[in-house]
Every structure is written in structure tokens, then in C-alpha cells.
Amino acid sequence: KQYPIEKRDPVIMAAFYGSNFRKVITWKRFETDLDYIDFVNDEAELLVKFRETIIEYNPDYLIGYFTDGFDFPYLKARAKINNVQLIINGSQITVNSRGIEPQAKIKGISHLDIYKFIKNVMAGSLRLDSYSLNSVSLELLKEKKIDLRADLIGVIWDIGGQDIGKYCEYNLQDALLTYKLAEKILPSIEEIVKLVYVPSFDVCRMGYSQLVESYLIKNAKDFDELYPNKPDKGLVSVRRIQTYQGGYVFNPNPGLYENIFVFDFLSLYPSIVVSHNICLSTLLEEKTEDSMETPEIIENNTNVKYYFTLKYDGFIPLVIKDLLLKRAKIKSLLKQNKDPVLEARSYALKTIANATYGYFAFFGARWYSKECAMSITAFGRKYIMDVIDKAQKNGIKVIYSDTDSCFFTQEDKS
């Protein structure tokens, strides 16, 4: 598969889709009945028209799919070659490449690359082999891209004629799918914004741990908590190589089964944090009369236990408890009324709560604690193995188990 090269290959078309708005800009004319095509004279004029279209439509959000990684860097490079200034609201479109991944910013308009949100936050529930626009659209929208060979567009362009119109339709379909995905995802992004007090531009590009940290920082003042400094590069390097035992997995028994039933823990890891008061602020150096101890944990080939005080509630357990209570209340309301806003709010609360366990072990975390992370997974293994043990003692066959759920079968339906 050949990818375009900035210094060699021009931008030949650009597509937009919005509320009661659709447009494809291209610069090779052909006979067509498609009313959404704007013809211009050359690539430079296309880039100017691209800029003017955004200014005239003046969207609250400019949303794309992998636009940080490809579209905007490419447009910027071609604009420079064509001596075109991509100025919107008095400022150039900027592509910041100083971080791990580039970020494209537009003054006065929030540019959201929803590919990043889907890949960073939604991937845990989607579990797709590919996060291409086509794969994600099939999963979330039950729609797909137009079946057309994108790698032949250069050949078709050179030949000219009405076949270029097929690629205009192809391009517009990509914009439409991105628009529909945004309609589905944007409410969740906006609810997370309300939770973590971070702009949508950043939320769209943040991972789980960054979202959790932002939420903890926001809540710290309400609990008279001083949040720790960011770790320096040396400490991050040390943390990166540290490992520990994760959740318990019961290897599946291959076969076809009937009468399958599933046992699933509700918010297992967040519940463990709350019920066992697991936090940096409650971690003790030794056992006391009013402490809670973990199951045995293997660390560096040695069996160890950790202890957490029960004298007072830890900061993070209190924050997570509040999240779980809020979500339970919203789920109760959703049983009465399937409100899309409440559904998005429930998703936002679930996202932050479930990500807390992983945050403890995130190498860049302010509230980093390998001991807390190890303790949470130790309790998780204990609870899931207790369920498996009880099932087997009662003649119930275990098919599979992973982290927080078990799959069973029993010939006798009773």
C-alpha cells in the first residue's frame, strides 16, 4: 500500500459534512450532477477554499478521524509549498509535534480527533482488531465506507473524467461517517469535560490515567488533599520496568456448551478500592489492630502482605465511592427514562471509576503506588477464585474466567 508523500503529492480534494451542510472541494473538473462539489482551479485555491469554508461555517467543533496524525500535518506541509496561509480567526492553524503525537489546533474552534478518544478510551469496551474508520463505523454505526480502491485515486485523477466523481462520493462518505461517530461519542466527551474540568480538545486526546489524575486534582481541594508533584524522568524510568501480578485467568475448556450462565462482579476493582480503603494515604508499614491486610502477594519470589488503616477513609476511596454512588443513582433514573444525556453521564462516571486501578500503576502518575495496585489485583484474584471454588464444590462446571467474571455451565438447568 502506497501512502502520499507531502513533498510530491498534492491535495486533490477535501470533504466537509455538518448539520444541513455537505461539500467536497476538488480541482479537476468533470461532468457531474452532484450538487455538493465545489470546483476550484488548482491545489492552492483548494487550500484557500478549505480555510474559507471553515471560517464561513464557523463550527463549534471541527471533528476529524486521525486528523492530528495525517490530515492537518499534510495540509500544513502542502500549504507551505503553495505559499498559502491557513489563517483562521486571526491565527495560523498550528500542528504541535513536540509531544509523542502531533496535535492540530485552530484558534476559536475546538478541533477533536475522535480517533484518539476511541483508541485511548473506548478501545477497552470495543476490543477491535483495527481502529480504522471503516472498522469503528461498522461496530458503532453498522455502516461502512464506500467500497472503492483508495490506492487507485492517483491513476483515476491523472486519467480524469467522471470516475473522479466516485472518489468525491467516497470522500464525502468518510466525512459523513466521522460526523455520525461524533454525534454518538460527543455527549460522552462533554460529560467527561464536566467531570474533570479539562477542555474537550484535551479530553479527546487523554488516556485513562490522565483523566483519572485530572479528576483527582479537581477533587483534592474539597478533601483538603495536597496533590503530589509529577514524577521526574528518572523516577518514571524506574517505574516503567516494574511489573506485578495481574488478574486471575481460568484457561477456557474448548468445546460447545449449552445452559451457559455468567457471574459478573459489578465494578470489581473500584469496589475493592472503596471497601478495603486502598490508598497511598492509608497504606501502613506494618500490621496494626485497626488495619486491613491483603491476601498474600508474590513479589520478587517472596510472599508479602500489605496493610491499610481503617481508622479513617482514604482520599481516593472517598472519591471513587462518590463516583459509584452517583452512577448508581443515574442508572436508577435510566430505568425510568432512557435519556441520552444521562447515558453519557453514566459512561463518563464509569470510565473514571474503572480506570483508577490502572492509574495506581501508571508510571507517570502523581498518586503512583505499586503496593496499592498489587493489593487491588490480589483481592480481585481472591474473590474470583472464591466464586470458582464454590461453583465447583456445587457441581457447576467452570468454562472460563477472566479478572471480574466467570462463565459456567450445568446440564441440570435447576
Contacts in CASP RR format, 6 or more apart in sequence:
PFRMAT RR
TARGET T0000
AUTHOR 0000-0000-0000
METHOD contacts of the structure
MODEL  1
KQYPIEKRDPVIMAAFYGSNFRKVITWKRFETDLDYIDFVNDEAELLVKF
RETIIEYNPDYLIGYFTDGFDFPYLKARAKINNVQLIINGSQITVNSRGI
EPQAKIKGISHLDIYKFIKNVMAGSLRLDSYSLNSVSLELLKEKKIDLRA
DLIGVIWDIGGQDIGKYCEYNLQDALLTYKLAEKILPSIEEIVKLVYVPS
FDVCRMGYSQLVESYLIKNAKDFDELYPNKPDKGLVSVRRIQTYQGGYVF
NPNPGLYENIFVFDFLSLYPSIVVSHNICLSTLLEEKTEDSMETPEIIEN
NTNVKYYFTLKYDGFIPLVIKDLLLKRAKIKSLLKQNKDPVLEARSYALK
TIANATYGYFAFFGARWYSKECAMSITAFGRKYIMDVIDKAQKNGIKVIY
SDTDSCFFTQEDKS
1 151 0 8 1.000
2 151 0 8 1.000
4 74 0 8 1.000
6 73 0 8 1.000
6 74 0 8 1.000
6 77 0 8 1.000
6 78 0 8 1.000
6 81 0 8 1.000
7 77 0 8 1.000
7 81 0 8 1.000
10 43 0 8 1.000
10 78 0 8 1.000
11 43 0 8 1.000
11 46 0 8 1.000
11 47 0 8 1.000
11 74 0 8 1.000
11 75 0 8 1.000
11 78 0 8 1.000
12 26 0 8 1.000
12 27 0 8 1.000
12 28 0 8 1.000
12 43 0 8 1.000
12 46 0 8 1.000
12 153 0 8 1.000
12 154 0 8 1.000
12 157 0 8 1.000
13 24 0 8 1.000
13 25 0 8 1.000
13 26 0 8 1.000
13 27 0 8 1.000
13 46 0 8 1.000
13 167 0 8 1.000
13 168 0 8 1.000
13 171 0 8 1.000
14 24 0 8 1.000
14 25 0 8 1.000
14 26 0 8 1.000
14 46 0 8 1.000
14 49 0 8 1.000
14 50 0 8 1.000
14 171 0 8 1.000
15 22 0 8 1.000
15 23 0 8 1.000
15 24 0 8 1.000
15 25 0 8 1.000
15 168 0 8 1.000
15 171 0 8 1.000
15 172 0 8 1.000
15 174 0 8 1.000
15 175 0 8 1.000
16 22 0 8 1.000
16 23 0 8 1.000
16 24 0 8 1.000
16 53 0 8 1.000
16 57 0 8 1.000
16 175 0 8 1.000
17 172 0 8 1.000
17 175 0 8 1.000
17 176 0 8 1.000
17 178 0 8 1.000
17 179 0 8 1.000
18 57 0 8 1.000
18 59 0 8 1.000
18 179 0 8 1.000
21 57 0 8 1.000
22 36 0 8 1.000
22 172 0 8 1.000
22 175 0 8 1.000
22 176 0 8 1.000
23 36 0 8 1.000
23 37 0 8 1.000
23 38 0 8 1.000
23 53 0 8 1.000
24 34 0 8 1.000
24 36 0 8 1.000
24 37 0 8 1.000
24 38 0 8 1.000
24 168 0 8 1.000
24 171 0 8 1.000
24 172 0 8 1.000
25 37 0 8 1.000
25 38 0 8 1.000
25 40 0 8 1.000
25 46 0 8 1.000
25 49 0 8 1.000
25 50 0 8 1.000
25 53 0 8 1.000
26 37 0 8 1.000
26 38 0 8 1.000
26 39 0 8 1.000
26 40 0 8 1.000
26 46 0 8 1.000
26 164 0 8 1.000
26 168 0 8 1.000
27 39 0 8 1.000
27 40 0 8 1.000
27 41 0 8 1.000
27 42 0 8 1.000
27 43 0 8 1.000
27 45 0 8 1.000
27 46 0 8 1.000
28 157 0 8 1.000
28 160 0 8 1.000
28 161 0 8 1.000
28 164 0 8 1.000
29 39 0 8 1.000
30 160 0 8 1.000
30 161 0 8 1.000
30 162 0 8 1.000
30 164 0 8 1.000
30 165 0 8 1.000
31 161 0 8 1.000
31 162 0 8 1.000
32 162 0 8 1.000
32 165 0 8 1.000
32 168 0 8 1.000
34 165 0 8 1.000
34 168 0 8 1.000
34 169 0 8 1.000
36 172 0 8 1.000
37 165 0 8 1.000
37 168 0 8 1.000
38 49 0 8 1.000
40 46 0 8 1.000
40 48 0 8 1.000
40 49 0 8 1.000
43 78 0 8 1.000
43 82 0 8 1.000
44 82 0 8 1.000
44 83 0 8 1.000
44 84 0 8 1.000
47 75 0 8 1.000
47 78 0 8 1.000
47 79 0 8 1.000
47 82 0 8 1.000
47 84 0 8 1.000
47 86 0 8 1.000
48 84 0 8 1.000
50 75 0 8 1.000
50 86 0 8 1.000
51 84 0 8 1.000
51 86 0 8 1.000
51 87 0 8 1.000
51 88 0 8 1.000
54 62 0 8 1.000
54 88 0 8 1.000
54 106 0 8 1.000
54 109 0 8 1.000
55 88 0 8 1.000
55 89 0 8 1.000
58 109 0 8 1.000
59 109 0 8 1.000
60 109 0 8 1.000
60 110 0 8 1.000
61 109 0 8 1.000
61 110 0 8 1.000
61 111 0 8 1.000
61 112 0 8 1.000
61 182 0 8 1.000
61 186 0 8 1.000
61 200 0 8 1.000
62 106 0 8 1.000
62 109 0 8 1.000
62 110 0 8 1.000
62 111 0 8 1.000
62 112 0 8 1.000
63 111 0 8 1.000
63 112 0 8 1.000
63 113 0 8 1.000
63 114 0 8 1.000
63 178 0 8 1.000
63 179 0 8 1.000
63 182 0 8 1.000
63 186 0 8 1.000
64 71 0 8 1.000
64 111 0 8 1.000
64 112 0 8 1.000
64 113 0 8 1.000
64 114 0 8 1.000
64 115 0 8 1.000
64 178 0 8 1.000
64 182 0 8 1.000
65 113 0 8 1.000
65 114 0 8 1.000
65 115 0 8 1.000
65 133 0 8 1.000
65 174 0 8 1.000
65 177 0 8 1.000
65 178 0 8 1.000
65 181 0 8 1.000
66 113 0 8 1.000
66 115 0 8 1.000
66 133 0 8 1.000
67 104 0 8 1.000
67 111 0 8 1.000
67 113 0 8 1.000
67 115 0 8 1.000
68 95 0 8 1.000
68 101 0 8 1.000
68 102 0 8 1.000
68 103 0 8 1.000
68 104 0 8 1.000
68 113 0 8 1.000
68 115 0 8 1.000
68 116 0 8 1.000
68 205 0 8 1.000
69 101 0 8 1.000
69 102 0 8 1.000
69 113 0 8 1.000
71 104 0 8 1.000
72 93 0 8 1.000
72 95 0 8 1.000
72 102 0 8 1.000
72 104 0 8 1.000
72 111 0 8 1.000
73 95 0 8 1.000
73 97 0 8 1.000
73 102 0 8 1.000
73 104 0 8 1.000
75 86 0 8 1.000
75 93 0 8 1.000
76 86 0 8 1.000
76 93 0 8 1.000
76 95 0 8 1.000
79 85 0 8 1.000
79 86 0 8 1.000
85 92 0 8 1.000
86 92 0 8 1.000
86 93 0 8 1.000
87 93 0 8 1.000
88 106 0 8 1.000
88 107 0 8 1.000
88 108 0 8 1.000
88 109 0 8 1.000
89 106 0 8 1.000
89 107 0 8 1.000
89 108 0 8 1.000
89 109 0 8 1.000
90 107 0 8 1.000
91 107 0 8 1.000
93 104 0 8 1.000
93 105 0 8 1.000
93 106 0 8 1.000
94 104 0 8 1.000
94 105 0 8 1.000
95 102 0 8 1.000
95 103 0 8 1.000
95 104 0 8 1.000
95 105 0 8 1.000
96 102 0 8 1.000
96 103 0 8 1.000
96 104 0 8 1.000
96 105 0 8 1.000
101 116 0 8 1.000
101 205 0 8 1.000
103 205 0 8 1.000
104 111 0 8 1.000
104 113 0 8 1.000
105 111 0 8 1.000
105 201 0 8 1.000
110 199 0 8 1.000
110 200 0 8 1.000
110 201 0 8 1.000
111 201 0 8 1.000
112 182 0 8 1.000
112 186 0 8 1.000
112 189 0 8 1.000
112 200 0 8 1.000
112 201 0 8 1.000
112 204 0 8 1.000
113 204 0 8 1.000
113 205 0 8 1.000
114 178 0 8 1.000
114 181 0 8 1.000
114 182 0 8 1.000
114 185 0 8 1.000
114 204 0 8 1.000
115 131 0 8 1.000
115 133 0 8 1.000
116 204 0 8 1.000
116 205 0 8 1.000
117 185 0 8 1.000
117 189 0 8 1.000
117 203 0 8 1.000
117 204 0 8 1.000
117 205 0 8 1.000
118 126 0 8 1.000
118 131 0 8 1.000
118 136 0 8 1.000
118 181 0 8 1.000
118 185 0 8 1.000
119 131 0 8 1.000
120 205 0 8 1.000
120 206 0 8 1.000
120 207 0 8 1.000
120 208 0 8 1.000
121 206 0 8 1.000
121 207 0 8 1.000
121 208 0 8 1.000
121 211 0 8 1.000
121 351 0 8 1.000
122 185 0 8 1.000
123 131 0 8 1.000
126 136 0 8 1.000
126 139 0 8 1.000
126 140 0 8 1.000
128 135 0 8 1.000
128 136 0 8 1.000
128 139 0 8 1.000
129 135 0 8 1.000
133 145 0 8 1.000
133 174 0 8 1.000
133 177 0 8 1.000
133 178 0 8 1.000
134 144 0 8 1.000
134 145 0 8 1.000
136 181 0 8 1.000
137 143 0 8 1.000
137 144 0 8 1.000
137 145 0 8 1.000
137 177 0 8 1.000
137 180 0 8 1.000
137 181 0 8 1.000
138 144 0 8 1.000
140 181 0 8 1.000
140 184 0 8 1.000
141 177 0 8 1.000
141 180 0 8 1.000
141 181 0 8 1.000
141 184 0 8 1.000
143 177 0 8 1.000
143 180 0 8 1.000
144 177 0 8 1.000
145 170 0 8 1.000
145 173 0 8 1.000
145 174 0 8 1.000
145 177 0 8 1.000
146 166 0 8 1.000
146 169 0 8 1.000
146 170 0 8 1.000
146 173 0 8 1.000
148 166 0 8 1.000
148 167 0 8 1.000
148 170 0 8 1.000
150 170 0 8 1.000
153 167 0 8 1.000
156 163 0 8 1.000
156 164 0 8 1.000
156 166 0 8 1.000
156 167 0 8 1.000
157 164 0 8 1.000
157 167 0 8 1.000
187 340 0 8 1.000
187 341 0 8 1.000
187 343 0 8 1.000
187 344 0 8 1.000
188 344 0 8 1.000
188 347 0 8 1.000
188 348 0 8 1.000
188 351 0 8 1.000
189 200 0 8 1.000
189 203 0 8 1.000
189 204 0 8 1.000
190 200 0 8 1.000
190 344 0 8 1.000
191 341 0 8 1.000
191 344 0 8 1.000
191 345 0 8 1.000
191 347 0 8 1.000
191 348 0 8 1.000
192 203 0 8 1.000
192 211 0 8 1.000
192 348 0 8 1.000
192 351 0 8 1.000
192 352 0 8 1.000
193 199 0 8 1.000
193 200 0 8 1.000
193 203 0 8 1.000
194 348 0 8 1.000
195 215 0 8 1.000
195 218 0 8 1.000
195 348 0 8 1.000
195 349 0 8 1.000
195 352 0 8 1.000
196 203 0 8 1.000
196 211 0 8 1.000
196 214 0 8 1.000
196 215 0 8 1.000
196 218 0 8 1.000
196 352 0 8 1.000
197 214 0 8 1.000
197 218 0 8 1.000
198 206 0 8 1.000
198 211 0 8 1.000
198 214 0 8 1.000
203 211 0 8 1.000
206 214 0 8 1.000
208 351 0 8 1.000
208 355 0 8 1.000
208 358 0 8 1.000
208 359 0 8 1.000
209 355 0 8 1.000
209 358 0 8 1.000
209 359 0 8 1.000
209 362 0 8 1.000
209 364 0 8 1.000
209 365 0 8 1.000
211 351 0 8 1.000
211 352 0 8 1.000
211 355 0 8 1.000
212 352 0 8 1.000
212 355 0 8 1.000
212 356 0 8 1.000
212 358 0 8 1.000
212 359 0 8 1.000
213 359 0 8 1.000
213 365 0 8 1.000
213 366 0 8 1.000
213 367 0 8 1.000
215 319 0 8 1.000
215 352 0 8 1.000
216 227 0 8 1.000
216 315 0 8 1.000
216 316 0 8 1.000
216 319 0 8 1.000
216 366 0 8 1.000
216 367 0 8 1.000
217 227 0 8 1.000
217 366 0 8 1.000
219 225 0 8 1.000
219 319 0 8 1.000
220 226 0 8 1.000
220 227 0 8 1.000
220 315 0 8 1.000
223 315 0 8 1.000
223 318 0 8 1.000
223 319 0 8 1.000
225 281 0 8 1.000
225 315 0 8 1.000
227 366 0 8 1.000
227 367 0 8 1.000
228 366 0 8 1.000
228 367 0 8 1.000
229 366 0 8 1.000
230 364 0 8 1.000
230 366 0 8 1.000
231 239 0 8 1.000
231 363 0 8 1.000
231 364 0 8 1.000
231 365 0 8 1.000
231 366 0 8 1.000
231 368 0 8 1.000
236 363 0 8 1.000
236 364 0 8 1.000
239 363 0 8 1.000
239 364 0 8 1.000
239 368 0 8 1.000
239 370 0 8 1.000
240 363 0 8 1.000
242 363 0 8 1.000
242 370 0 8 1.000
244 297 0 8 1.000
244 299 0 8 1.000
244 361 0 8 1.000
244 370 0 8 1.000
244 373 0 8 1.000
244 374 0 8 1.000
244 377 0 8 1.000
245 297 0 8 1.000
245 298 0 8 1.000
245 374 0 8 1.000
245 377 0 8 1.000
245 378 0 8 1.000
245 381 0 8 1.000
246 377 0 8 1.000
246 381 0 8 1.000
247 377 0 8 1.000
247 380 0 8 1.000
247 381 0 8 1.000
247 384 0 8 1.000
247 403 0 8 1.000
248 380 0 8 1.000
248 381 0 8 1.000
248 384 0 8 1.000
248 385 0 8 1.000
248 401 0 8 1.000
248 403 0 8 1.000
249 401 0 8 1.000
249 402 0 8 1.000
249 403 0 8 1.000
250 388 0 8 1.000
250 398 0 8 1.000
250 400 0 8 1.000
250 401 0 8 1.000
250 402 0 8 1.000
250 406 0 8 1.000
251 400 0 8 1.000
252 399 0 8 1.000
252 400 0 8 1.000
253 397 0 8 1.000
253 398 0 8 1.000
253 399 0 8 1.000
253 400 0 8 1.000
257 399 0 8 1.000
257 409 0 8 1.000
258 409 0 8 1.000
259 409 0 8 1.000
259 410 0 8 1.000
259 411 0 8 1.000
259 413 0 8 1.000
260 399 0 8 1.000
260 407 0 8 1.000
260 408 0 8 1.000
260 409 0 8 1.000
261 407 0 8 1.000
261 408 0 8 1.000
261 409 0 8 1.000
261 410 0 8 1.000
262 405 0 8 1.000
262 406 0 8 1.000
262 407 0 8 1.000
262 408 0 8 1.000
263 387 0 8 1.000
263 391 0 8 1.000
263 405 0 8 1.000
263 406 0 8 1.000
263 408 0 8 1.000
264 404 0 8 1.000
264 405 0 8 1.000
264 406 0 8 1.000
265 271 0 8 1.000
265 383 0 8 1.000
265 384 0 8 1.000
265 404 0 8 1.000
265 405 0 8 1.000
267 324 0 8 1.000
267 350 0 8 1.000
267 353 0 8 1.000
267 354 0 8 1.000
268 380 0 8 1.000
268 383 0 8 1.000
268 403 0 8 1.000
268 404 0 8 1.000
269 354 0 8 1.000
269 356 0 8 1.000
269 357 0 8 1.000
269 376 0 8 1.000
269 380 0 8 1.000
269 404 0 8 1.000
270 320 0 8 1.000
270 323 0 8 1.000
270 324 0 8 1.000
270 353 0 8 1.000
270 354 0 8 1.000
270 356 0 8 1.000
270 357 0 8 1.000
271 324 0 8 1.000
272 278 0 8 1.000
272 376 0 8 1.000
272 379 0 8 1.000
272 380 0 8 1.000
272 383 0 8 1.000
273 279 0 8 1.000
273 316 0 8 1.000
273 317 0 8 1.000
273 320 0 8 1.000
273 356 0 8 1.000
273 357 0 8 1.000
273 376 0 8 1.000
274 317 0 8 1.000
274 320 0 8 1.000
274 321 0 8 1.000
274 324 0 8 1.000
276 292 0 8 1.000
276 294 0 8 1.000
276 308 0 8 1.000
276 375 0 8 1.000
276 379 0 8 1.000
277 292 0 8 1.000
277 308 0 8 1.000
277 309 0 8 1.000
277 310 0 8 1.000
277 313 0 8 1.000
277 314 0 8 1.000
277 317 0 8 1.000
278 308 0 8 1.000
278 316 0 8 1.000
278 317 0 8 1.000
278 372 0 8 1.000
278 375 0 8 1.000
278 376 0 8 1.000
279 308 0 8 1.000
279 314 0 8 1.000
279 315 0 8 1.000
279 316 0 8 1.000
279 317 0 8 1.000
279 372 0 8 1.000
280 316 0 8 1.000
280 367 0 8 1.000
280 369 0 8 1.000
280 372 0 8 1.000
281 314 0 8 1.000
281 315 0 8 1.000
281 316 0 8 1.000
282 308 0 8 1.000
282 309 0 8 1.000
282 312 0 8 1.000
282 313 0 8 1.000
282 314 0 8 1.000
282 317 0 8 1.000
283 306 0 8 1.000
283 307 0 8 1.000
283 308 0 8 1.000
283 369 0 8 1.000
283 371 0 8 1.000
283 372 0 8 1.000
284 291 0 8 1.000
284 307 0 8 1.000
284 308 0 8 1.000
284 309 0 8 1.000
285 307 0 8 1.000
286 307 0 8 1.000
287 293 0 8 1.000
287 305 0 8 1.000
287 307 0 8 1.000
288 307 0 8 1.000
288 309 0 8 1.000
290 309 0 8 1.000
290 310 0 8 1.000
290 311 0 8 1.000
291 307 0 8 1.000
291 308 0 8 1.000
291 309 0 8 1.000
291 310 0 8 1.000
292 307 0 8 1.000
292 308 0 8 1.000
292 309 0 8 1.000
292 310 0 8 1.000
293 305 0 8 1.000
293 306 0 8 1.000
293 307 0 8 1.000
294 305 0 8 1.000
294 306 0 8 1.000
294 307 0 8 1.000
294 308 0 8 1.000
294 374 0 8 1.000
294 375 0 8 1.000
294 378 0 8 1.000
294 379 0 8 1.000
295 305 0 8 1.000
295 378 0 8 1.000
295 379 0 8 1.000
295 381 0 8 1.000
295 382 0 8 1.000
296 303 0 8 1.000
296 304 0 8 1.000
296 305 0 8 1.000
296 378 0 8 1.000
297 303 0 8 1.000
297 304 0 8 1.000
297 305 0 8 1.000
297 306 0 8 1.000
297 374 0 8 1.000
297 375 0 8 1.000
297 378 0 8 1.000
298 304 0 8 1.000
299 374 0 8 1.000
306 371 0 8 1.000
306 374 0 8 1.000
306 375 0 8 1.000
308 375 0 8 1.000
316 356 0 8 1.000
316 367 0 8 1.000
320 353 0 8 1.000
320 356 0 8 1.000
323 349 0 8 1.000
323 352 0 8 1.000
323 353 0 8 1.000
324 353 0 8 1.000
326 349 0 8 1.000
327 346 0 8 1.000
327 349 0 8 1.000
327 350 0 8 1.000
327 353 0 8 1.000
330 342 0 8 1.000
330 345 0 8 1.000
330 346 0 8 1.000
330 349 0 8 1.000
331 346 0 8 1.000
333 339 0 8 1.000
333 342 0 8 1.000
334 342 0 8 1.000
334 343 0 8 1.000
334 346 0 8 1.000
357 373 0 8 1.000
357 376 0 8 1.000
357 377 0 8 1.000
358 373 0 8 1.000
359 365 0 8 1.000
359 367 0 8 1.000
360 367 0 8 1.000
360 368 0 8 1.000
360 369 0 8 1.000
360 370 0 8 1.000
360 372 0 8 1.000
360 373 0 8 1.000
360 376 0 8 1.000
361 368 0 8 1.000
361 370 0 8 1.000
361 373 0 8 1.000
362 368 0 8 1.000
380 403 0 8 1.000
380 404 0 8 1.000
384 401 0 8 1.000
384 403 0 8 1.000
384 404 0 8 1.000
384 406 0 8 1.000
387 401 0 8 1.000
387 406 0 8 1.000
388 398 0 8 1.000
388 401 0 8 1.000
388 406 0 8 1.000
391 398 0 8 1.000
391 406 0 8 1.000
391 408 0 8 1.000
392 398 0 8 1.000
395 410 0 8 1.000
396 408 0 8 1.000
396 409 0 8 1.000
396 410 0 8 1.000
397 408 0 8 1.000
397 409 0 8 1.000
397 410 0 8 1.000
398 406 0 8 1.000
398 407 0 8 1.000
398 408 0 8 1.000
399 407 0 8 1.000
399 408 0 8 1.000
399 409 0 8 1.000
400 406 0 8 1.000
400 407 0 8 1.000
401 407 0 8 1.000
END
